[in-house]
Amino acid sequence: MLFTALKKYADFTGKANREEYWGLFLFVIITSIVATILDLMLFPTVATGPFYVILILGVFIPSIATLARRNRDAGWSQWAFILVFIPLVNFIYYIVIGCVPTKEEHHD
């Protein structure tokens, strides 16, 4: 799950199931909270501290790659991840794409 997402760091091919998606999603949320707490403790006058910035830079590509693979797994266009850049829509998108089941392929 999480390790699969991190192993496929910049792999935009293939599919990512819900378990892989939620594993990375929860990892990013939890580490973001920890990074923010560390930044507030060590750098209280800085708006965005170095721990958070390093984390975001480190998970940006794997997050986008996992979203592209998850979109494909759900039967959506892999380019639907562009919705994450639209405020308010991104929150709904993250929840919906994480809940949509795998689309079964039919070979006729």
DOROSE-957840 format. One record per residue (C-alpha): chain; x, z, y; residue in one letter; residue number from 1. Coordinates in steps of 0.25 Angstrom, whole numbers, plus 5000, padded with zeros to 4 digits. Example, Ala and Ser with C-alpha at 12.3 -4.5 7.8 and 13.67 -1.06 7.14 Angstrom:
+-------+------+------+------+-----+-----+
: chain :    X :    Z :    Y : res :   n :
+-------+------+------+------+-----+-----+
:     A : 5049 : 5031 : 4982 :   A :   1 :
:     A : 5055 : 5029 : 4996 :   S :   2 :
+-------+------+------+------+-----+-----+
***
This chain:
+-------+------+------+------+-----+-----+
: chain :    X :    Z :    Y : res :   n :
+-------+------+------+------+-----+-----+
:     A : 5000 : 5000 : 5000 :   M :   1 :
:     A : 5009 : 5005 : 5012 :   L :   2 :
:     A : 5021 : 5001 : 5005 :   F :   3 :
:     A : 5016 : 4987 : 5002 :   T :   4 :
:     A : 5012 : 4985 : 5017 :   A :   5 :
:     A : 5026 : 4989 : 5021 :   L :   6 :
:     A : 5033 : 4981 : 5010 :   K :   7 :
:     A : 5026 : 4969 : 5015 :   K :   8 :
:     A : 5031 : 4972 : 5029 :   Y :   9 :
:     A : 5029 : 4958 : 5035 :   A :  10 :
:     A : 5022 : 4951 : 5024 :   D :  11 :
:     A : 5009 : 4944 : 5029 :   F :  12 :
:     A : 5006 : 4937 : 5016 :   T :  13 :
:     A : 4998 : 4942 : 5005 :   G :  14 :
:     A : 4987 : 4953 : 5005 :   K :  15 :
:     A : 4987 : 4968 : 5008 :   A :  16 :
:     A : 4976 : 4976 : 5002 :   N :  17 :
:     A : 4968 : 4988 : 5009 :   R :  18 :
:     A : 4978 : 4998 : 5003 :   E :  19 :
:     A : 4990 : 4991 : 5009 :   E :  20 :
:     A : 4983 : 4990 : 5022 :   Y :  21 :
:     A : 4978 : 5004 : 5023 :   W :  22 :
:     A : 4992 : 5010 : 5018 :   G :  23 :
:     A : 4999 : 5003 : 5030 :   L :  24 :
:     A : 4988 : 5006 : 5039 :   F :  25 :
:     A : 4988 : 5021 : 5036 :   L :  26 :
:     A : 5004 : 5021 : 5036 :   F :  27 :
:     A : 5004 : 5015 : 5050 :   V :  28 :
:     A : 4993 : 5025 : 5055 :   I :  29 :
:     A : 5000 : 5038 : 5049 :   I :  30 :
:     A : 5014 : 5033 : 5054 :   T :  31 :
:     A : 5009 : 5030 : 5068 :   S :  32 :
:     A : 5003 : 5044 : 5069 :   I :  33 :
:     A : 5017 : 5050 : 5065 :   V :  34 :
:     A : 5025 : 5041 : 5074 :   A :  35 :
:     A : 5015 : 5044 : 5086 :   T :  36 :
:     A : 5017 : 5059 : 5083 :   I :  37 :
:     A : 5032 : 5058 : 5082 :   L :  38 :
:     A : 5032 : 5050 : 5095 :   D :  39 :
:     A : 5024 : 5060 : 5102 :   L :  40 :
:     A : 5033 : 5071 : 5097 :   M :  41 :
:     A : 5046 : 5065 : 5101 :   L :  42 :
:     A : 5042 : 5056 : 5112 :   F :  43 :
:     A : 5030 : 5062 : 5119 :   P :  44 :
:     A : 5032 : 5054 : 5132 :   T :  45 :
:     A : 5033 : 5040 : 5125 :   V :  46 :
:     A : 5020 : 5032 : 5124 :   A :  47 :
:     A : 5023 : 5026 : 5111 :   T :  48 :
:     A : 5035 : 5032 : 5104 :   G :  49 :
:     A : 5046 : 5026 : 5095 :   P :  50 :
:     A : 5041 : 5030 : 5082 :   F :  51 :
:     A : 5027 : 5024 : 5084 :   Y :  52 :
:     A : 5034 : 5011 : 5090 :   V :  53 :
:     A : 5043 : 5010 : 5077 :   I :  54 :
:     A : 5031 : 5012 : 5068 :   L :  55 :
:     A : 5023 : 5001 : 5075 :   I :  56 :
:     A : 5034 : 4991 : 5075 :   L :  57 :
:     A : 5037 : 4995 : 5060 :   G :  58 :
:     A : 5022 : 4993 : 5055 :   V :  59 :
:     A : 5018 : 4982 : 5064 :   F :  60 :
:     A : 5022 : 4970 : 5055 :   I :  61 :
:     A : 5018 : 4977 : 5042 :   P :  62 :
:     A : 5004 : 4980 : 5048 :   S :  63 :
:     A : 5001 : 4966 : 5052 :   I :  64 :
:     A : 5006 : 4960 : 5039 :   A :  65 :
:     A : 4998 : 4970 : 5031 :   T :  66 :
:     A : 4986 : 4967 : 5040 :   L :  67 :
:     A : 4988 : 4952 : 5038 :   A :  68 :
:     A : 4989 : 4954 : 5023 :   R :  69 :
:     A : 4976 : 4963 : 5023 :   R :  70 :
:     A : 4968 : 4953 : 5030 :   N :  71 :
:     A : 4972 : 4943 : 5020 :   R :  72 :
:     A : 4968 : 4953 : 5009 :   D :  73 :
:     A : 4954 : 4955 : 5016 :   A :  74 :
:     A : 4952 : 4940 : 5017 :   G :  75 :
:     A : 4954 : 4940 : 5032 :   W :  76 :
:     A : 4964 : 4931 : 5040 :   S :  77 :
:     A : 4978 : 4937 : 5040 :   Q :  78 :
:     A : 4977 : 4935 : 5055 :   W :  79 :
:     A : 4966 : 4945 : 5057 :   A :  80 :
:     A : 4976 : 4956 : 5059 :   F :  81 :
:     A : 4977 : 4951 : 5073 :   I :  82 :
:     A : 4964 : 4960 : 5075 :   L :  83 :
:     A : 4974 : 4972 : 5076 :   V :  84 :
:     A : 4978 : 4967 : 5090 :   F :  85 :
:     A : 4964 : 4968 : 5096 :   I :  86 :
:     A : 4961 : 4982 : 5101 :   P :  87 :
:     A : 4949 : 4989 : 5094 :   L :  88 :
:     A : 4947 : 4978 : 5084 :   V :  89 :
:     A : 4960 : 4982 : 5077 :   N :  90 :
:     A : 4955 : 4995 : 5073 :   F :  91 :
:     A : 4943 : 4989 : 5066 :   I :  92 :
:     A : 4951 : 4978 : 5060 :   Y :  93 :
:     A : 4961 : 4988 : 5054 :   Y :  94 :
:     A : 4949 : 4996 : 5047 :   I :  95 :
:     A : 4942 : 4983 : 5042 :   V :  96 :
:     A : 4954 : 4976 : 5037 :   I :  97 :
:     A : 4958 : 4989 : 5029 :   G :  98 :
:     A : 4944 : 4990 : 5023 :   C :  99 :
:     A : 4941 : 4975 : 5019 :   V : 100 :
:     A : 4943 : 4973 : 5004 :   P : 101 :
:     A : 4952 : 4963 : 4998 :   T : 102 :
:     A : 4946 : 4949 : 4998 :   K : 103 :
:     A : 4946 : 4944 : 4984 :   E : 104 :
:     A : 4951 : 4930 : 4983 :   E : 105 :
:     A : 4942 : 4920 : 4975 :   H : 106 :
:     A : 4949 : 4909 : 4968 :   H : 107 :
:     A : 4939 : 4898 : 4965 :   D : 108 :
+-------+------+------+------+-----+-----+
***
